[in-house]
Amino acid sequence: MTNATEQAGMKREASRLRYIEQAGERGRQAGAAWAEDSAEYLDLKRLAAIAAHRGFDDDHAGYRVVSAILGERHLTRREIAVFRETFGLGHDDADTQNREYWQGFVQSALEAFEEFAI
């Protein structure tokens, strides 16, 4: 039998894992909202070009997504933070470092771009 402390720890860990698993869906929602509300055509076009050429599957996906959208090679932390704030991500938000989040973001943004380009 486990004690209450162990059970609480197991519940917290299960909650953390659910949060991580849902990161892709949160990314999809953020990407769709960004694409529909504030993205410019050239932002989406740059994102599509980078996604087709190199993708965003590495550990620096968030930085690469933001730099592709903004069309910059070297971004300051402030520039990245300002962009993330446009769709509700704080600097310490776990999603900023989550590859699945950014993959979802890119996927839904590119789906919006395909609809826009038609």
Backbone bond lengths (Angstrom), bond angles and torsions (degrees), N, CA, C in turn:
res aa  C-N    CA-C-N  psi(-1)  N-CA   C-N-CA  omega(-1)  CA-C   N-CA-C  phi
1 M - - - 1.434 - - 1.532 109.36 -
2 T 1.298 116.12 136.72 1.458 119.27 179.08 1.521 110.16 -93.51
3 N 1.297 115.32 151.75 1.465 117.92 179.55 1.533 109.96 -85.86
4 A 1.317 116.49 174.05 1.460 122.21 -175.30 1.525 111.85 -62.18
5 T 1.327 117.30 -36.41 1.457 120.76 -179.87 1.524 110.98 -64.92
6 E 1.326 116.94 -43.64 1.461 120.69 178.01 1.521 111.08 -64.47
7 Q 1.324 117.46 -40.59 1.462 120.94 178.93 1.526 110.87 -63.89
8 A 1.316 116.32 -41.96 1.465 119.99 178.23 1.524 110.21 -63.29
9 G 1.308 117.28 -41.03 1.460 121.30 177.61 1.519 111.77 -62.83
10 M 1.321 116.78 -40.12 1.465 120.97 179.07 1.532 110.28 -66.48
11 K 1.332 117.30 -38.73 1.462 120.52 178.26 1.524 110.93 -65.91
12 R 1.321 117.13 -41.71 1.459 120.19 178.40 1.528 110.64 -63.16
13 E 1.312 116.70 -41.97 1.466 120.46 179.94 1.526 110.40 -65.47
14 A 1.325 118.05 -41.04 1.459 121.27 177.74 1.531 110.37 -63.58
15 S 1.322 116.34 -40.28 1.461 121.08 177.72 1.521 110.82 -63.65
16 R 1.328 117.28 -42.53 1.460 121.82 178.99 1.522 110.60 -62.50
17 L 1.321 117.03 -42.87 1.465 120.75 179.81 1.529 111.81 -65.24
18 R 1.340 117.18 -39.11 1.466 120.28 176.33 1.528 110.38 -62.64
19 Y 1.321 116.56 -41.48 1.458 121.26 179.56 1.529 110.28 -60.56
20 I 1.318 116.90 -44.92 1.465 121.71 179.42 1.527 110.48 -64.67
21 E 1.331 117.35 -43.10 1.457 121.50 -179.12 1.527 112.10 -63.50
22 Q 1.323 116.84 -29.21 1.456 121.44 -178.23 1.530 112.62 -88.45
23 A 1.312 116.96 2.39 1.464 121.21 -177.35 1.525 111.82 -60.85
24 G 1.316 117.61 -39.95 1.461 120.85 -179.69 1.526 111.83 -60.84
25 E 1.308 116.61 -40.10 1.463 120.40 179.00 1.526 110.89 -69.46
26 R 1.316 117.48 -39.82 1.470 119.64 175.77 1.525 110.12 -62.38
27 G 1.325 116.40 -39.05 1.460 120.54 177.00 1.516 111.78 -63.99
28 R 1.317 116.31 -41.76 1.468 120.48 178.60 1.529 110.21 -60.69
29 Q 1.308 116.62 -43.86 1.461 120.35 179.85 1.532 111.05 -63.88
30 A 1.321 116.24 -43.95 1.467 120.29 -179.79 1.528 110.75 -66.38
31 G 1.324 117.42 -42.04 1.458 120.91 179.77 1.516 112.14 -64.12
32 A 1.322 116.46 -41.62 1.467 120.11 178.37 1.520 110.48 -65.77
33 A 1.327 116.63 -43.62 1.469 120.15 179.76 1.528 110.60 -63.18
34 W 1.325 117.04 -44.36 1.458 120.50 179.06 1.522 110.79 -61.91
35 A 1.332 116.34 -46.74 1.469 120.82 -177.67 1.532 111.21 -62.32
36 E 1.313 116.78 -37.50 1.458 120.22 -177.53 1.524 112.59 -81.93
37 D 1.333 117.62 -33.85 1.463 120.81 -171.19 1.521 114.85 -95.07
38 S 1.327 117.67 -40.67 1.459 117.15 -171.04 1.523 115.38 -135.05
39 A 1.315 118.26 -7.69 1.467 119.82 -178.66 1.520 110.87 -71.17
40 E 1.296 114.98 142.13 1.459 122.09 172.66 1.527 107.95 -96.09
41 Y 1.303 116.23 158.53 1.461 121.31 179.92 1.525 111.31 -53.96
42 L 1.335 117.43 -46.09 1.469 120.11 -178.39 1.528 112.01 -66.76
43 D 1.336 118.25 -31.49 1.470 120.89 175.14 1.531 109.68 -60.07
44 L 1.314 115.13 -47.76 1.463 120.54 -178.98 1.524 111.49 -68.22
45 K 1.311 116.21 -37.44 1.472 119.96 179.16 1.528 110.78 -64.68
46 R 1.350 117.17 -43.12 1.473 120.33 177.13 1.524 110.52 -62.52
47 L 1.326 116.43 -43.45 1.465 120.73 179.85 1.527 110.46 -61.35
48 A 1.315 117.04 -43.14 1.477 121.11 179.35 1.521 111.31 -63.79
49 A 1.328 116.90 -40.42 1.468 120.38 -179.13 1.526 111.27 -65.02
50 I 1.329 117.15 -44.53 1.468 120.57 179.67 1.524 110.20 -67.81
51 A 1.324 116.76 -40.44 1.473 120.05 -179.93 1.524 110.44 -62.11
52 A 1.320 117.07 -40.69 1.465 120.85 -179.82 1.519 111.80 -70.00
53 H 1.315 116.27 -35.17 1.465 120.53 -175.09 1.524 112.79 -83.62
54 R 1.331 117.34 -51.39 1.473 120.28 -174.24 1.518 114.16 -120.85
55 G 1.287 118.69 -22.79 1.447 121.68 -177.04 1.519 111.82 76.07
56 F 1.311 115.11 -178.31 1.459 121.71 -177.54 1.529 110.13 -134.46
57 D 1.320 116.49 48.56 1.461 120.43 -174.84 1.519 114.64 -98.73
58 D 1.320 118.59 1.98 1.456 118.78 -175.43 1.534 111.92 -92.02
59 D 1.309 115.72 -178.51 1.464 121.09 -177.38 1.521 113.00 -71.95
60 H 1.317 118.16 -12.52 1.461 121.88 179.55 1.522 110.63 -108.17
61 A 1.315 115.97 30.61 1.460 120.98 -175.22 1.522 111.70 -57.94
62 G 1.316 117.93 -43.36 1.459 120.68 -178.53 1.508 112.34 -59.56
63 Y 1.307 117.02 -47.23 1.462 121.14 179.47 1.528 110.09 -63.40
64 R 1.308 116.53 -42.91 1.460 120.38 -178.44 1.526 111.45 -66.84
65 V 1.328 117.42 -37.38 1.464 120.09 177.69 1.525 109.59 -63.70
66 V 1.316 116.58 -49.70 1.463 120.49 -177.90 1.527 110.68 -63.35
67 S 1.321 117.73 -43.72 1.466 119.31 -179.30 1.534 111.11 -66.88
68 A 1.331 118.08 -34.44 1.465 120.67 176.52 1.526 110.44 -65.56
69 I 1.318 116.77 -43.93 1.458 120.82 -178.80 1.521 110.82 -65.25
70 L 1.320 116.07 -45.82 1.462 119.98 -177.06 1.520 112.72 -79.76
71 G 1.329 117.08 -10.63 1.457 121.03 177.71 1.515 113.48 70.15
72 E 1.303 116.30 30.46 1.463 121.61 -177.49 1.528 109.66 -119.25
73 R 1.310 115.84 148.43 1.459 119.73 176.19 1.524 111.73 -91.39
74 H 1.313 117.38 -35.84 1.465 121.25 -177.93 1.515 108.81 -126.23
75 L 1.313 115.77 108.78 1.459 121.13 -178.01 1.515 110.27 -105.17
76 T 1.314 115.58 146.61 1.460 119.65 173.38 1.527 108.29 -81.60
77 R 1.292 115.78 160.85 1.467 119.62 176.51 1.518 110.60 -59.33
78 R 1.316 116.79 -36.12 1.467 121.00 -179.46 1.530 110.61 -65.01
79 E 1.321 117.75 -42.80 1.465 120.67 179.21 1.534 110.88 -61.98
80 I 1.318 115.73 -40.83 1.465 119.96 178.16 1.522 110.00 -66.17
81 A 1.319 116.83 -44.25 1.468 121.30 -179.44 1.529 111.16 -61.84
82 V 1.322 117.02 -42.40 1.467 120.58 179.67 1.522 109.93 -62.47
83 F 1.330 117.33 -42.92 1.460 119.79 178.99 1.527 110.62 -63.45
84 R 1.325 117.42 -46.09 1.466 120.21 -178.72 1.519 111.54 -63.13
85 E 1.313 117.07 -33.59 1.456 120.50 179.12 1.520 111.90 -64.71
86 T 1.338 117.47 -23.61 1.463 120.06 -179.19 1.521 111.49 -65.73
87 F 1.314 117.84 -21.22 1.466 118.86 176.46 1.519 112.17 -127.04
88 G 1.328 116.65 26.75 1.450 121.38 167.46 1.503 118.00 85.99
89 L 1.314 119.17 13.50 1.464 120.34 178.11 1.523 109.53 -95.16
90 G 1.306 116.04 121.44 1.454 120.06 174.16 1.510 110.70 -82.00
91 H 1.329 116.24 166.73 1.464 120.63 -178.38 1.521 112.11 -59.53
92 D 1.307 117.91 -36.19 1.459 120.12 -176.10 1.525 113.13 -98.28
93 D 1.301 117.47 8.28 1.454 120.93 179.69 1.526 109.85 -64.58
94 A 1.306 116.25 135.06 1.467 120.88 -177.91 1.523 112.32 -59.46
95 D 1.314 117.63 -28.44 1.460 120.33 -178.24 1.524 112.99 -68.29
96 T 1.322 118.12 -22.45 1.462 119.48 -178.80 1.518 111.63 -62.49
97 Q 1.323 117.15 -23.93 1.467 121.93 -179.08 1.523 112.58 -110.11
98 N 1.322 116.94 13.50 1.455 120.48 -173.73 1.528 110.77 -103.95
99 R 1.294 116.01 114.97 1.476 122.62 -178.98 1.531 111.75 -58.75
100 E 1.323 117.57 -40.55 1.464 120.81 -178.96 1.527 110.98 -64.42
101 Y 1.326 116.31 -36.81 1.460 120.32 177.04 1.529 109.87 -58.99
102 W 1.324 116.24 -50.30 1.466 120.18 -176.65 1.514 112.01 -68.72
103 Q 1.325 117.73 -33.23 1.461 119.42 176.01 1.526 110.22 -64.09
104 G 1.337 116.30 -42.44 1.465 120.08 176.28 1.516 111.94 -63.60
105 F 1.331 115.86 -41.46 1.463 121.30 178.47 1.520 110.48 -57.97
106 V 1.319 116.26 -51.42 1.467 121.31 -178.10 1.515 110.58 -63.59
107 Q 1.316 116.99 -45.13 1.459 120.28 -177.42 1.529 111.50 -58.64
108 S 1.324 117.49 -47.81 1.465 118.75 -177.58 1.528 111.11 -72.81
109 A 1.331 118.16 -34.33 1.462 120.32 177.06 1.528 110.12 -63.94
110 L 1.344 116.65 -40.23 1.461 119.39 179.39 1.525 112.81 -71.10
111 E 1.313 116.42 -30.38 1.460 119.21 173.82 1.533 109.81 -63.96
112 A 1.324 116.44 -41.03 1.462 120.04 176.27 1.520 110.73 -64.71
113 F 1.336 117.26 -38.23 1.468 121.54 178.78 1.521 110.94 -63.54
114 E 1.314 116.60 -41.43 1.475 120.28 178.78 1.519 110.43 -62.34
115 E 1.327 117.54 -40.39 1.463 120.83 177.48 1.524 110.24 -66.70
116 F 1.341 116.16 -39.28 1.463 121.95 -178.49 1.529 111.00 -68.07
117 A 1.331 116.10 -37.19 1.454 120.99 -176.30 1.525 113.22 -74.82
118 I 1.310 116.61 -17.24 1.478 120.07 -178.05 1.504 110.54 -75.62
